Amino acid sequence: MAAKGVKCLKLISGEEIIGDVARDGTADAYVIENPIYIQIIPSKSEGGRIGLSMSVPFLMYAKTRKFSIPMSSVVVAFDPTDDIRNAYSTQHGSGILVPETPNIDPKKIIF
């Protein structure tokens, strides 16, 4: 099994989930632990901002929090942005936060 890390999966059903994902090469599947639905929540506040909710567990009535999802059921697997990864890790994962990557302009580096 490949190394585990926080990833997002978009399923053929249209659902988007986030969790600790590893690829199971022998079963041609993704193994996901502690998966949570990613839901877009429109806001009625000024500016019409859109928020994200990551509070509903994937298959919330299941006894286990570890699932094998066939690769044929996944449209795309991707790394979430740092803020999404940090929100997931804080609420449902290890609690370890990824620091923001600074934007460095190579033209402004002085040697």
N, C-alpha and C positions, 0 to 999 in steps of 0.2 A: 504494500500500500504506500502511496506517495505521501510526502510530508503534508501535515494538516495545517490549514490557515483559514482565516475569515474570508469567505467569498460569498458572492451573490449568485443565485441561479434563477434564470427566467425559464419557467416550465412551459411546455406546449399548451397547457391549459390557460396560460396568461398570468398565472400567479408568479410573484417574485418573492423569493425567500433569501434570508441571510443566515449563515451559521458557520461552524467550524467544518470545513469541507476537505476531504481527501479523495483522491481518485483510486478506486479499486480496479486495477488493471486486469485482474483475473476474472472479475465478473462484468467487466465493461460497464461500470457504474460509478456514480459518486456516492460516497458515504458522508452524510451530514449529521452533525451532532448539534443539539440545542437550536434547531431551526425556528426562525420567527418570520412571519409574513411582513413584507414591507408594503405599507399602504400609504397612498397619497391622500392627504387631508386638506381640502381647500379651506382657506381662512376667510372670514368675513371682515377682517380688519382692513385698515387703510393699506393701499398698495396691492391688495389681492394676493398676498403671499401664499405659497403652498408649503405645507408642512408634511412631515413624514411621521408615521406611527410604526413603531416596532414593538408592539406589546402583545400581539396575539400569537401564541405558539402554533406552529404548523402541526396539524393533526393533534389538536389539543387533548383529545380523549384517549390517545395512545398511552400504553403503559411505559413504553420506552421513549427516550429522547434522542435515539440514534436510528437513522433510516438509510436504506440503500435505494437510490433513485437511478434507474437505468439511464444511460447516456442518451438513448433514443427519446427519452421524455424531456430532455433539456435542450432548449433553443440556444442558450448561450450561458457560459459561466464567466464571471468577471470579478476583478478586484474592486471593492467599493472605494469611494473617496475616503480620505483620512477621517473626516468628520462623521461619516456614516459608520465606519469601522470603530471609531472611538465610542460612539453612542451605543452600538451593539455590545462592545466589550464592557462598557460601564454597566449596562443593564443586565446582560445575559451571559457574558463571557468571563474572561480572566480578570477584567478590570484594568488590564495594562493598556495604556494609551499610547498611540503612535504620535510622535511629535510632528508638527507641520514641517514640510520640506520648504526651506527658504527659497525664494526666487532669486537666483544669482545671475546677474548679467555678466557674461564673460568679458565684455568690453570694458567693464568698470573694475576689473581685478588689477591691482597694482602689485608688481613683483619687486 
